[in-house]
Amino acid sequence: MDFSLSDQIKDFRGRVREFVEDELIPLEKDPATFDEHETIRIDLLQEVRAKVKRAGLWAPQIPKQYGGQGLSIVGMAACYEEMNRSLFGPVCFNCAAPDDGTMIALSKVLPEEQKARWLQPIIDGEVQSAFCMTEPHPGAGSDPSMMITRAEKKGGKWVVYGRKWFITGAANAKHFILLARTSEDPRKGLTAFLFHADQPGWKIERRIEIMGPEDHGGHCELVFKGLEIPDENVILKPGDGLKFTQIRLGPARLTHCMRWTGLARRALEIAAEYVSERKSFGMGLHKHEGVQWMLGDAAMQVDIGRLLTMRAAWLLDQGDRAQKEVSMAKVVVSEALHHAVDTAIQLCGAMGYSKDLPLEWMYRYARLARIGDGASEVHKMVLAGYVLKERKDFWSWR
């Protein structure tokens, strides 16, 4: 692949960087910016989003005919990284999970009349979405074949019974995607559905408290007791739930990596600034060999993750599914993020551990990266499968 960026992407990336520096990072220093769940207040978010729209930076991942900027996946990688140098960047540009992955997937699979109802309001920032797949034990997690939630066809409707949990954004979401079992077929046994929050037959059992800062709408446990979904709100066809899940989760995992590289960069920027100013034992911290080793190693790991992310993005732009490349990026970037933030806290000492710097926020957030959207161990199992299948061709240049 060619690692140079087009003039269009360079320009867009520069404008994103400027917006983040001028508008978003200053907000992080004001405690009044944060809501009770440690994210940007909804009222303030709406103000910032209006500025993003006026700046022509809104929804870069979405085709222009729907109100986005129509960037390639390589362009998204370069720009998402810049956005997430701020804690609030992705949500302000409408590039945060789960809406990001939902919009990209629905734009590919829905007929136009369905896009107007289910997709466009998410693109416009009028509603949030949620993706309902994960279930309590012994149900589905990283393995969708363990799905317990069922949908049975009765007349012209599907009736849903079951339970989901850790559903991101559910407390604020209006448009939901639901995965449920509709048959015992190992490949065609799952179906994906759309439903609206106002429909009866389901409820939020609880908002699950977590270790880190929360997304808007939290992570919730949902109970389905007779939710009725019309046939017209089946995504693709009955039995295509696994296919849709693959369409959604592959690129969505990579967009996590794009964002995480930005957050990892920011952590090391904070650390570099601190050690450049702080003195210890008669010299600047940055002159100590041990400090240099720590910074250099963390920066190297982040850049390895960036390269893997960009390679997977380039392959997706070529029409490749890039499954093993996405898995590699997911493992490496999630671990590089945690390493970068941990290193930054260590170098900044008590300041890094305090709330005077955003590093402790990043640290709690970063721990989820190695679990969400497939734990690192699951992705390594996927990669082992490719090694065993492809042998020497595993390392081919495509």
N, C-alpha and C positions, 0 to 999 in steps of 0.2 A: 504494500500500500504506500501511497504518497502521504507523508506526514504534514505537508504544507496545507494551510487552510485557504479557502477561496477568499477573495476580497469581501464578498458579501458576509461570510461568517466572521472574518476579522472585524469588520465594522460592527456587526451585531454584538459580538463578544466585547468589544471595547465599550459600547454603550451600556451593556449590562454591567460591566465592571464599574463604570462611572456611577451608575445608579446605585449599586450596592454600597460603594464608598460614600456617596453623598447623602443618600436617603435612609439606608437600612442599618449599617453598622452604628451610626450615632444613636439610633433608637435603643440598641442593646444596653447602653450605659444608663438608661433611665428605668428604674424599677417600676414606674407607672405604666411602662409599655406592656408588661406581662399580665396575663390573667391568672386565675387561681390554679391553672394547670401548667403554668410556666411556658406559655406560648404567647404570641402577640394577640392583644385584645381584638375581638371581632370588629368593634367600631373603628379602631385604628387600622386594622387590616383593610377595611373597605376604603378608607381614605388613601392608603398607599396603593391599593390596586387601581384606583382611579388615576393616580399619577403614572403607574405602569402603562395603562392603556393610552394615556395621552402621549407618552413617550414612544409609543409604537413597539412595545416590547412584550405585549400580552400573548400568552399561549404559543410560544415559538414552535412547539411540536405538532401543532394542528394545521391542516391544509388551509390555505388562504380563503377558500370559498366558504369556510365555516367560521372565519374570524380570527384565525391564527396567522402565524408568520411563515409556515411552510418550510421550516428548516429540515435538512437531511438529518439522519441519525448521527453522523459525524458532527454536524453543526450543533445538534443537541448536546453531544458529549462536551464540546468545547465551551458551550454557553451555560449548561447546567453546573459545570464546575465553578464558573464565576459566580453564579447565583448563590451557591451554598457556601460561599465564604462568609455569608451572614447566616445566623441562626434562622432567620425568617425568610430568607431569599426564595426558596422554592414555592412556598404558599403564596407569596406576594405576586409572583409571575404566573400563577396557576400551573405550576409544574411539580406539585407535591403529590406523594402517594396518599390515598389510593386513587384520587381523581385522575392523576397523570396516566397511570396504566389503564384505567377504565376508558378514558377518552380515546387513547390510541387504539385500543382493541375495538371499541364500538364503532369508531370511524371506519374500520376495515370490514366489519361484518354486517352492520345493520342496513336494511333498505332505507332509502331516502325518507320515506314517510315516518319511519321509526326514529331516524336521527333527529328529526325536528322535535319529537316529543321527549326522547330519553337522553340524547347526546347534547343538543345545542344548549340547554339550560346549564349543563355542567361547564361547557366551554365558556359561556358568558359569565360564569361565576355566580349564577343565581342560586344554584343548589349544590350540595355536596353529594358524593356517592359513597357506596361501601360495597365491598366484595366479600360475600359470605361463603367461605369454604371450610375453614378450620373448625373442628369439632372436639368436644371433650373425649377423653379415653372412654371406650375403645374405638372412637371414630377417626375420621380422616384428619391428617395433619400434612406432613410432607408426602404421604402416600394417599392420593385421592381414591384409590381402589378400596379403602377402608370406610368409605362414606356410609353413614347410617341414616341421615336425614332422607326421607322418602317423599316422592311426589307421585300420587296415583291419579290416573285419568278418570274423571267422573263426568260424563256428558261432554260438554265443550270446555271443561276447565280441569286444571291440575290442582289437587288438594295436597298441601304440604304439612308434614308432621316431622318434628325433630328439634335439634338444638345445635347452635353454633356458638363459638366463643373466640375472644381476641379479634373481634371484627373492628378494624380500624375505622374511626370516624362515624360509627353507627349512631351515636347519640345526636349528631347534627345532620345526618344524611337524609335525603329525600328519595333519591334513586338508588335502588339496590340491585345487585346481581347475586343470584342464589344458585349454588350447585346442589343438586339433589339426585338421589338414586331413583331411576325410573324402570330399571330392569336388572337382571343378574348377568347380563352379557359383560364379559371382562373388558371389552373395548368400547362398547356402545351402551353401557349401563348407566351413564350419568348424563344429565341434561342441565343446561344453563337457562335460567329464567330472569326476567326483569319484573320488579314489583316496586310500588310506591309506598312510602312510609305511612300514608294515610289509609292504606288498605287494612281491613280487620283480619284477625286470625293469627296475629303474631304480637310479640312484645319484647321490650328490652328488660331482661331479668335483672341485670346489674351492670354498672360501669366498673370494670376491673382496675383497681389501683395498680400502678406499675412503678418500677424503680426509677425510670427516667422521666424527662419532660414528655408531655402528651401531645398528640395531634389534636386538632379541633374535633370534638366528638369522641375522643378517648378510644378505648379498646373495650368492647362490650360483649356480654353474653346474651344471646337471643334465643327465644323459645317460639317455635311454630306449632300452633294447634289449630289446624284447619284453614290456613291461608289459601285462598283461592286465586289462581293465576290463569287468565284466559290463554288459549292456544296461541293467540297472536303475539304473546309476550315471551314465547320460547325463542332463545337466541340460536341462530342457524336452524337445526332440526332436532327433534327428540333423539337422544343418544349421542349428540355431538358435544356434550359437556366437557369431555376430556380434551377434545380438539380445541374448543374455545379456551379452555384453561391454558393450554400450551401457547395459543396465540397471544393471550394476555400476559402470562407470567414471564415468558422469555425476555421480551423487550423491557418489561417492568423491572425485572431484576437488574438489567443493565443500567436503567436510569437511576436506580439506587447507587450503583457504582459511580456514575457521573457526578451525582450530588456529593457522595462521601469524599471523593478526591478533593473537592472544594473545601469541605470542612476540615479535612486533614491538613491541607495547605494552610488554612487560617490558623490552626493550632500551632504549626511550626513557625508561622510568621510572628505570632505572639511570643513564642519562646525565643526566637532569634532577636527580637527587639529587646526583651528583658535581659538576656545574657550579654547583649552589647552595651547595656547601660550599667549593669550591676558589677561591682568589683568584689573580689575575694582573694585573700592572701596576697595583697599587693598588686594585683593585676585584674583586668577585666575578665569576667567569667568566660567570655567567648575565646579567650586565649588559652584556656586550659585544654589540654589534649583530650581528656576524658569527655568534656562537654562537646568538643568537636566530633568525637566518635559517635556520641549519642545523636547529635543533630544530623550528621552525615548518613548514619544508618537509617534513621527514620525517613529522611528525605528520599533516600534510594528506594525504600520499600513503597513509598507513595508513588514515586515515578514509575516503578514497575507496574503498579496497579493501573496507573493512567494509560500506559502503553497497552496493557491487556484490554482495558476498556475501549480504547480507540480502535484496536484491531477488531474486536467483536462488533463495534458500531459500523466499521467499514464493511465487514462481511454482511451484516444485515442490510446495509444499503445496496449490496450487490445481489440481494435476493436469497442469500444463504440463511439457514436457520441458526447457524452459529451456536448450537447447543453446548458443545464442550467449551467453546471460547467464552461464552457467557458464564458458565459454571466456574471456569478458572478465574475470571475477573471477579466474580462474586466472592470467592474464597479469599483471594489475595487482597482485594480492596477493603473488605470488611476487617481483616486482620491488620492491614496497614493503617486504617483509621484508628483502631484501638491503640496500636503501638505509637502512632504519632501523638495522640492526645495524652497518653500515659507518659511519654517522653517529655512533652511540653510541661505537664504538671510537675514532673520531677525536677526539671530545670528551673522552673519558676518557684519551687519550694512552697512555702506557706501561702504565698500570693496565688499560686496555681490552684491550691486546694480551697481557697476562699472564693466567695462570690464577687470579689472585686474584679476578677477576670471571668470570662465565659467558659474557661476550660473545664470546671467541674460540671457544668451543664453538658458540655460536649462529651465528657467521660461517661456520664450516665446514659446519654443518648447512644453513644458508640457501642455500648455493650450489647444492645439489641441487634446490631448489624450482623453478628455472627450466628444469629438464630433466625431472624425473620426472612421470609421468602426462601426457605430452605436452609437448614443449618449447614455449616461448613462441612461437617462429616457426610451429609447426604450428597453434597456436590462432589466431594472426593470419591464417593462410591460411583457416581455417574461417570467421572473421569476414568476410574479404574475399568469400568465397563467398556469404554472406548479403547483404552489401551489393550485390553484382552481381545477385543474384536479386530482392531485395526493394526495392531503390532507396529511395524516400522512405519506404516502410513499415518500413524497418529501425528507424526511430526512433519507431514507434508505441507508445502506452501500452496495455498489455494488461491 
